[in-house]
């Protein structure tokens, strides 16, 4: 009978150790997905801000459009509960401008078909 009680205590100890470890792993995984989702949302808002500034204030110089895009994106992100630092937002907008003007990926046409 003693070995049964010992076995039960070992099982309880394993369960008590296993549950927090699994909970911590799940919490880290969820936090990672939330950060990724937040980053993608910020990138989308920055891209929208660049398009807004370009379409609405296309006649202005680049620095003026940048300020307008910064203000617009900051206000939209704040409305949707996203916290963003000025330097981070400036970087996101500069990235969006680059993607809009230059393209993030280059495309080469090949004369020979692979198949």
N, C-alpha and C positions, 0 to 999 in steps of 0.2 A: 504494500500500500504506500510505503514511503517513496518508492521510485515513481509511482503515478503522480504524487504531489510534486516531486522534483521535476518531472517531465512537464507538468502543467505550468510550473513557475518558469521553466526555460522557454516554453512556448509564449507565455505572457511577456517575458523579457524580450524575445525576438520581435513580437508584434509591437511592443512599446518602442523599440528601436527602429523598426522598419517604417512605421507610419510617419514619423517626423521626417525621415530621410526622403521618402516619396513625396511628402508635402512640400518640402524645400525644393526638390527637383522640379515639381510642377509649377511652383511659384516662380522659379527662375525662368522656366520656359514661357510662361504666360507674360512675364515682364519683358522678355526679349521680343515676343510678338507684338506687345503693346508699343514698345519703343520703335520697332520697325514700321508699324502702322502709322504712328505719329510722324515719323520721318517722311514717309511717303505722302502723307497729307500736307506736310509743310512744303514739300517739293511741288505738289500740285498747286497750292496757293501761290507759291512764288512764280510758277509758270503762268498762272492766270493773271497775276499782277503785271508781269512783263507784257503780256498780250494786251492787257487793259491800257497800260501806259503807252505802248506803241500805237495802238489803234486810236486812242482818244487824244493823245498829245504827241503825235508823230512829228509835228513841226518843231518841237522843242529840242534842245541839245540833250545829249546823253546823260550828263549829270542831273539835269532837271527831271528827266524821265525817271532816272534812278530814284530820286527823292520821292517822286509821286508814287512809284511802284513800292518803295519801302513803306510809305504811309498807308497806302491802300492795303497791302498784304498784312501789315501789322494790325490794322483795324479788323480785317476779316478774321485773322487768326485769333485775335482777342475775343471776338464775338463767338467763336466756336470753341473757346476754352483751351486753345493751344498756346503754350508759353514759348516764346522765342526771343533770344537775345539779338540785339541789333547787328552784331558782327555775323552771327549765324544766318540771319535773314539776308544780309548783304551778300554773303557767299552763295546762298540759295538763288538769289535773284541774278547774280553774275553768272552762275551755272545755267540758269534758264535762258539768259540772254545769249550765252555761247551756243547752247543747243538750238535756239531759234535762228541765230545768224549763221553759224558755221556748221551745225550738225554735230551730234556727239559721235556718230560712227561715219566712217567714210565708206563709200560704196564703189566698187570697181566692177566694170562689166568685163566679162571674159568672152573672148571670141570663140574659143573652143568649148563646146558643150561637153560636160563631164560624162553624160550618159551616151 
